[in-house]
Amino acid sequence: MLVIYLLLNAALYAVFALATSIAPARIAAALGFSLDTPGRIEFLTVYGGLELGLAAFYAWAVYAGVPMQRAALMFSLFLYAGLVLYRGAGLLAYGAPGNTVLAVAGLELLLLIGAVVLVLRTA
């Protein structure tokens, strides 16, 4: 189950990095961003480069074996806890700029729940 979870993370981040690289303006607009500002470099770096790095990390963790897989699971727990906390606070404070943001929030929540379940099962 852990390997499937990690491979799912690798695949999701690879798809998001590829989509951001191919159509940055479209992805940005779906998330409520405008790339008509100097912040577009930051958007491309975080939504393209960071996600590509995460995809590679999760794929490598599967290859590296059980100790690294468990470390990647704990990383996921903290990563998604932070994302869910901040996205949830943002949604409460500002509302959702569109359905894409709500879908991303739901996906992050599911990935957090998955990490919690796997941590509890492997403890």
N, C-alpha and C positions, 0 to 999 in steps of 0.2 A: 504494500500500500504506500509506503514511504517513497519508493522509487517512482511510482506513478504520480504522486503529488509533486515531486521535484521535477519530473519530466513535463508535467502540465505547466508548472511555473516557467520552465525554460521555453516551452513552445509559446506561451502567452507573451512573454517578454520579447521573444524573437519576432513574433507577428506585429506587436506594437512598434518595435524599433523599425522594422521594415516599412510599415505603413507610414510612420512619421518621416522616414527618409524619402519615400516615394512621393507622398502627398502632404507635406507639412502644413500648408495653408488649410487644406480640407480637415485634417485631424485637429488643428488648432481651433478652427471655427466650430467643430462639433463639441469641443470642450469649453467654448466660450472665450477663447483667446483671439487676439488679432496679431498677425505677424507684420503689421505695418509700423512697428515700433522697434527701437534698438533691442528690446527684450527678446526678439526672435532668436538670437544666438543662444540665449539661456533656454528657451523652449526647445530648440533643436538638440542642445546638449543634454538636457534632462530627459526629454521624451524620446530621443533617438539614442544618444550615446550611453546614457546610464542604463536604459532598458536593454541595449545590446550587451552591455557588460553583465547585467543580471542574468540574461539568457545564457551567456557563456558560463557564468558561475554555477548556475543550477545544473547545466549539462555536465560540467566538470565534476561536480559533487557526486552525481550518479556514477560516473566513471571511477572516481577516487575511492569508493568503498564506504562501508558502514560508518566509520568514525566521522568522515567528512559529511556524509548524508545527515547524520544526527546534528552536526554543527549547522548545516544548511537549514535544517528544520527549525532550530532555535533562532537562526537569523530571520527566517520567515515569520516566526511568532512575533518577534520584536518589530520587524518591518511593517507587517500588516496591522499590528496594534497601533503603531504610530499613524499609519495612513488612515485607518478607520477613525481614530480619535480626531485627527485634524480635519478630515473630510466631513465627518459628522458635525463637528463644531461649525465648519464653514457653511454646510447646508442649513443648519439651524439659524445661523446669523444672517446669511445672504440669500438663501434659497438656491434652487438648482437652475443653472442657465439653460438646461435642456435635458432631454432624455438620456443622452450619452453619458452625462455626468452621473445620473442616477444609476445607469447600468454599470458604470465603473465602480461606483460605491457599493453596489450589490455584489459585484465580483470580488472586490477587496474583502468585504465582510465574509463571503463564503470561503475565501482563501484563509482568512484568520480563523474561522471556525474549524476548517480542515487542519490547520496547524495545531490548534488547541487539542483537538481529538487525537491527532497523531502523537503529540507530546504525552498526553495522558495514557495512551495505549502502550507507549514504549518506555514509560517511566519505570 
